[in-house]
């Protein structure tokens, strides 16, 4: 399936899994919860792709969040800081900073495809 074995400590494993699996799930849940009923009427492929994982079993995700709560909270805090920086840049009209952040994310995401 293209996976690669990584030997890491249990703590690092928990941090990484929080960052690339558990927090993305919680972010998808947040996006769905933050959207209005009217917005759902015009939602397209970007919203559907971004929030697909929010369809997962709520009971399973409660159990997951209980077993890795500390790392999930730390990773959510990192995400909130990133979103606040993006939000503050937009509010202040700092389009150069936003462009820099968008390009950085684009490059990082493109490297995942290799």
C-alpha positions in Angstrom: 0.0 0.0 0.0 3.1 2.2 0.0 3.6 2.5 3.7 7.0 2.8 5.3 8.1 1.4 8.7 9.2 4.0 11.1 10.8 3.0 14.4 10.0 5.7 17.0 9.4 6.0 20.7 5.8 5.6 22.0 5.7 9.3 22.8 6.7 10.4 19.4 4.3 7.9 17.8 1.4 9.4 19.9 2.4 13.0 18.9 2.7 12.1 15.2 -0.6 10.2 15.2 -2.3 13.1 16.9 -1.0 15.5 14.2 -1.8 13.5 11.1 -4.8 11.5 12.1 -6.6 12.5 15.3 -6.5 16.3 15.0 -7.5 16.2 11.3 -10.5 14.3 12.4 -11.4 16.8 15.1 -10.8 19.7 12.6 -13.2 18.0 10.1 -15.8 17.8 12.9 -15.2 21.5 13.8 -15.7 22.5 10.1 -19.0 20.6 9.9 -20.2 22.0 13.2 -19.1 25.6 12.2 -21.0 25.6 8.9 -24.5 26.9 8.8 -27.4 24.9 7.3 -27.5 27.4 4.5 -23.8 26.9 3.7 -24.5 23.1 3.4 -26.8 23.8 0.5 -23.9 25.2 -1.6 -21.1 22.9 -0.3 -18.9 21.4 -3.0 -16.1 19.0 -3.4 -13.6 20.9 -1.3 -15.9 20.8 1.8 -16.9 17.2 1.1 -13.2 16.1 0.8 -12.1 18.0 3.8 -14.9 16.8 6.1 -15.3 13.2 4.8 -13.6 11.8 7.9 -16.1 13.4 10.2 -18.4 10.6 9.2 -16.4 8.2 11.4 -17.8 6.4 14.4 -18.4 8.9 17.2 -18.0 6.2 19.9 -14.6 5.1 18.4 -13.3 8.7 18.3 -14.3 9.4 21.9 -12.2 6.3 22.9 -9.3 7.4 20.7 -9.4 10.9 22.2 -9.4 9.4 25.7 -6.3 7.3 25.0 -4.2 10.1 23.5 -5.8 13.2 25.1 -2.5 15.0 26.0 -1.1 14.9 22.5 -4.4 15.7 20.8 -4.8 18.8 23.0 -1.2 19.9 22.2 -1.8 19.4 18.5 -5.1 21.2 18.6 -3.3 24.1 20.3 -0.7 24.2 17.5 -3.5 24.2 14.9 -5.3 27.0 16.7 -2.1 29.1 16.8 -1.7 28.6 13.0 -5.4 29.5 12.4 -5.1 32.6 14.6 -2.0 33.7 12.7 -3.8 33.2 9.4 -6.9 34.9 10.7 -4.9 37.9 12.1 -3.1 38.3 8.8 -6.3 38.3 6.8 -7.9 40.8 9.3 -4.9 43.1 9.1 -4.8 42.9 5.3 -1.3 41.3 5.3 -1.7 39.5 2.0 2.0 38.9 1.7 2.1 36.9 4.9 -0.9 34.9 3.8 0.7 34.2 0.5 3.8 33.0 2.2 1.8 30.7 4.5 -0.2 29.3 1.6 2.9 28.7 -0.5 4.6 27.0 2.4 1.7 24.7 3.0 1.4 24.0 -0.7 5.1 22.9 -0.9 4.8 20.7 2.2 1.6 19.0 0.9 3.1 18.5 -2.5 6.1 16.7 -1.0 3.6 14.1 0.5 2.7 13.1 -3.1 6.3 12.0 -3.8 
